[in-house]
Structures are given as structure tokens and as C-alpha cells.
Amino acid sequence: MQIGIIGLGRMGGGIAKRLMKHGHTTVVYDQAEKAVSDLASAGATGAGSLADLVAKLDKPRAVWVMLPAGKITEETIETLSGLLEADDIIIDGGNTFYKDDIRRAKALKDKSIHYVDVGTSGGVWGLDRGFCMMIGGDKETVDHIDPILEALAPGLGKIERTLGREGDPIRPEKGYIHAGPPGAGHFVKMVHNGIEYGIMAAYAEGFDVLKSKNSERLPEDERFELNLPDIAEVWRRGSVISSWLLDLSADALYENHDLTQYSGQVADSGEGQWTIDAAMEEAVPAYVLSAALFARYRSRSDNTFGDKLLSAMRHGFGGHVEMPQ
């Protein structure tokens, strides 16, 4: 299948490469000309502008927008809406606020252009591991682009099937799901990221407690000099708190026990706050998720070792760089 991809950063470039690896053809565009030329040398068709990209796609066209949420994505989709025609498809794979998806889908429907929102998880590792995707849109359109989605997804891999699931694997078992109408995909991804904040905060606080066990505040016979890299390593293997985030923590701690390469000033990309906003609208208590978000805010003025581990995990899965102070 042919698809256009706009935005060739950490994840957009990986998406293009993974699709080509699975036999799909891509037309790619980015404001950074080198990103376009690099992918063109790997087999993609480069485009010099949005109009050029649209002209190089066969009808009905499918265009995947992989840009930061906000103004740049809004402007790109607005421009595309004037270039595309009836039955073409715009896919937003970034971290857009789900209410913006609902608004856009309604506006594009008036032009008979289909809109699909794809909450995409996998970070810089998605090229090799595959991307977990949560998708919003009408069934016919999602089914039409299914070859693209299946190629991007991780597939069954080595994960054991859930007890009771039998027969041919369906989308969720392969790592992607049609969550509902436009907006539903990004809503599910938004809550996913809210949960991610909470899990990361729990690891960060726990390792901070371990590191502080040698504090001068404690009686001398109650102090332990604990080996954090080895503790992370043993927890990775058979414990009930093993996870990919713990794997990334183990990598970071083994590289530098004190994580001095991180400032501990932990950024956030908005989804945590949006998740709390949704919880408030729904009158759902979200104590852990709220505390995890507020901990990130606090880290920017008063940070701890645990905050450095948060930064290390963010760098591990997403390539987010938070420099030393």
C-alpha cells in the first residue's frame, strides 16, 4: 500500500522505515531536507512540499501526519484539507488532544475527507519492536488502512496469549485496536500516558528510597549502601514489577549509578494533564495519576534522585533529552 508521511523525526522516520521494510511504498516530507533525502536514499519517494507530496500519491490518498501536537499539526491538516479530495484520508499519529480530533473529523467530513486519529506508543524503539496503536475513526476507513496498521504493529511476538483467547489473533493481540469513532484513539492513548506517569513515578520514588537508605539522617547501624543497578537487574527477572520501564531504568543505572547526566527537571507533553482533566469531567478519582503529574511540576524547582530516574526513563523510550543543571 502507498502512504504519505509528513514529519520524519524520531517516530515519523521509524514509521516510514518500518513500512518500507514490510513492502509498502512511502512518499515523505519534512521541513528538514536532510531527513527527506536520508529516507529517499533508503527507498522512499521524497517530496519538496505538502502540495508535492499530495501530487505524488495515488487516489484515494492516505497521508500520515506525525508532528508535535498543537499549532504545527493544526496548520498542516488545514493545508492538507485544501489539497486533498473526496475519499482521501488524513491520519494524525501524534499526541493530539482528542477533542481536537472530534472537531477536525466533523470539518473534514463536510469535504468528504476521512479522518483517523492514531495514538502511537513505541518511541524510538518502534522501528524494531513495532508500534502499539490506538485508533479512532469510522470502520470502513480503518479497515482500508489496515495493511499499514498491521505492518506497524508489533504482532503477537513472544508474549503468551491471554487465557481464553483462541483462534486467529485479532487486532488487539497484534498490538493495535480500533477504539471507536474519531477521537477515541487519542483518548485511549492519553489515558495510557497518564498511567505511564504513575508507573514511572512509582519506580522513581522507590529507587529514591533505596538510594537514601545510606542517609546521614539514619542511625549508622541502619544505613545500607545498596547497589541500585543490581537491584533493578534482579527485579527485571521474575518479579511482579518487571516491565519495559524497569528495563530502561536498569540500563540507565548500570551506565551511571548516580544518573549525573540528568537534571531531574522532568518535562511533560500534556497528556497527563489532559487525563486529569478527563477524570474531573467524569467525576472519577485519580489520586496516583494526579500526584505523578504534580511531581513533574515540582521537579522543575526542587528535584530529587528519583526525578533523575524519571528523566532517564523518558530518554530511554522517547529520546527526550533533559540536560544536567
N, C-alpha and C positions, 0 to 999 in steps of 0.2 A: 504494500500500500504506500502511496505517496503522502507526505505531510510537510507543511512548512513549519519551521521553528524559529521563533523570534526571542532572542535573549540567550546567549551562549556562555553564560557564567558557569559557576561550579556545578549546578544541576542541569541547566539547559544543554550545555555541551555534552554532559554524560548521557542525557536522554537521546540526543542526536546520534551519538556513537553506538549506544545500545541498540537503537532501532536499525541502524545500518548493519550492525553485526548480525541481526536477525533477518536480513534480506529486504528491509523496507528502504524506500528512497526518500531523501530529505532535501528540502530547499531551505537554506539557513540565512538568517540576517541578524546582525548585531551592529551597534554603533562603532564597536571596536573592529576595525578592518582585519586586524591580525587574527581575531577569533574566527572570522569568516574564512579567511584564507587557510588557516590550520585545518578546519573541517573540510574545506574543499579539497585539500590535498589528501584527505582520508576517504574521499568518495562522495561527499555532499555536493550539491549544486549551490554555489554562493549567489547571494543577491545583494545589490547595492543600495536598496531602499525597500520600504514596505510595498510600494507600487510594483517594483521589480519582482519581489517575492510572489505577490499575487499573480502577476503575469506569467510566471514560470510554473504555476500549479495547474494541474488538470481539473476540470469541473466534474463533480462538485468538489470544491476545495475544502481542505481541513487545515487550519492554522493553529498551532500550539503557541501560546504566549507564556513565556517563562521569565517574568520580570518581577522586581520588587513590588509589593502591594502599594497602592497609592496612586499618585499623580501620573507616573510614567506608564503604568498599566492602563489607567483610565484613558489617557491620551492615545495610547497605541490602539486600544479597542475602538475608540471613537473614530480614528483614522481608518482602521480596517473596515468598519461598518459602512464607510463611504466607497470602499474599493471592491468589496465582495458583493456577490449577487445571491439571489434566492437559492435556497438549499445548501449554500456554503455553511461551514461550521467554524465557530471560534471556540477554542479551548483555553481556559485560563488555568494554568497549572501552578500558579504562585500561591501565596498565603493571603488571598483577598478576603475581606470581611464578607460574610455570607449574605448580608442584606444588600450589599452592592451587586452581588450575583443576581439576586431576585430582580432588582431594578434593571440591570442590563439585559437580562433574558426577556423581560417584557418589552423593552425598547427595540431589541433586535427582532423580536417576533413580528413586529409591525413591518419589517423589511423581509420577512420570511427567511431570516438568517438564524441558524440554530446556535444555541449557546450551551456549553458544557463546562462545569467547574470541576477541577480535579485537585483535591487535596493530596499533595505528594510528599511522602516521607521516605527517607533513604539517604539524604545528604550526599556528601562527596563519595560515599561508598556505593551509590545506586548503580553505577555503571557495571560493577561486578556482582553485587548482591541482588540487584533488582530494586524497583521502587514499589513500596506499598502505596496503593492509591485508593482514595475515597471519592466517588464520582457522583455528581449531580447533573441531571438533565433528563430529557424525555427518552423513553426506552428505545425508540427507533433510531435515534441519533447515537446513543451509547452503543447499541448493537452494531451500528455501521462502523464505528471506530474500534470495535473490539479487537481486531488483529493488532492494532497499535498498542492497546492497553495490555493485551496478553504478553506481547513481546517485552514490554517494560516491566511487567510484574515479576516477582521472584520465582513464581511457580511453587510446586509442592516442596522441592528441596529435600532436606533430610529431616524436617520436622514431622514427628509422628502425627497421623490423622487423629482428630478428636474422636473419642469413644462414641460410637453410634453412627458416625458419618461413613457411608459406604457408597459403592458405585463410582461413576466417573466424577472426578473432583469438579466442583463448581467454583465460580469466581472467588469467593472469599477464601477458599482453601489455597488458591493460587496467589493470593496476596492483593486482590483488588475487589472492590464491591461497588455496585450501583446502589447508592444510598437512598436516592429519591429524586425529586424534581430539582430544578436549578436552585442552588444554594445549599442543598443538603450535603453535598460532598465537602465543601469548605466548612460547613458547620461541624461535621464529624471530625475533620482534621483539626479544627480549632479546639475542640474538647480534648482530642488526642494530645495536642501541645500543652494544654492546661495540666493534664495528667503528667506529662513529661516533666513539667516544672516541679510537681510534687515529688516524683520519684527521685529526680536529681537532688532536690533539697534534702531528702531523707539520707541519701548516700553522703552528701556533703556534711551534714550535721553529725552523722555517725562517725565519719573519719576525723572530724574535728575533735570529737570526744576522745577518740583513741589517741590522737596526737597530743592532746592536752593532759593525758594521764601522767606525764612527766613534769607537770607544772610545779613550780616552787610554792604554789598555794597549798599543796598537799603535804601531809606528813611524809618524811623521807622514806619510811618503810612501806608507804602506799603508792610510791611512784613506780611506773613501769616505762621502760624505753621500748616501745613497741615498733615492730618492723611493718610499716604500713604496706609497702609493696607485696610482702609475703602474705599479709592478711587478705589483701584484695585478691591475690592469686588463689589462696585456698578457698575463699568464698565463691570464686568462679566455678569451682569444681564440686558439684553435687549439692551445694547449699540451696535453701529455698529462696534466697535473694539473688541468685545468679541472674544475669541479664547482659545484654549488649552494652548498656551504660556502665555496668560494673567492669566489663571487659575494657572499655575505653579508660576507665579510672585506673585499672591495673596497668595499662600501657603508660599512662601519664606518670603515675607514681614510680614505676620502675625506671623511667627515664630521668626523673628528678624528684627525689623523696620530698623535698620542700616546695616544689612547684614554683620556684622563684621566677620562672619565665612568665607568670600570670599576675595581673594586677589584683584580681579579686573583685574588680568592679564589673559586675555581671550585667550585661545588656539583656534586653528582651525585645522581641519583634512584634508584640501587640496581641498575639493570640491568647496569652494568659489573661490579659485584662478583658479581652472580649469574652472569654469563657466565664469570668466572674460576672460580667455584665449580664450574660445569658442566665446564669444561675439566679441573679437578683430578679430578672424579669419573670422567671419561672417559680420564684419563691423556694428554691432548692438550696439548702445549706451546703456550703463548700468550704469548710474550715481549712483543710490541708492545702487546697489549691490557692485560696486567698493568702494564707501565710507564706506559701512559696513565692508568690508574686511580690508580696511586700518585702520579703527577704532580699529580692533582687534590687528593689528600690533602695533599701537600707545599705546594700553593699557599695553603693556609689559614693557614700560618705563615710562609712565605717565598715571596713571589710575584714574577713577572717580567713584562716586557712581553708575552711570549708568553702568559702566563696571562690578561692583559687581553684578548688577541685571542680566547682560548677563551671568555671571558665574552661578548664581542661576538657571536661566532657563536651561542652559546646564546640570547642575546637576539634575534638575527635570526630564528632558525627557531622558537623556542618562546615568546618573550616573557618569558623568565626574567630577572629584574632582580637584579643584584648591584651594590650601591651602592658609591660611592667610599669609601675609608677616611677 
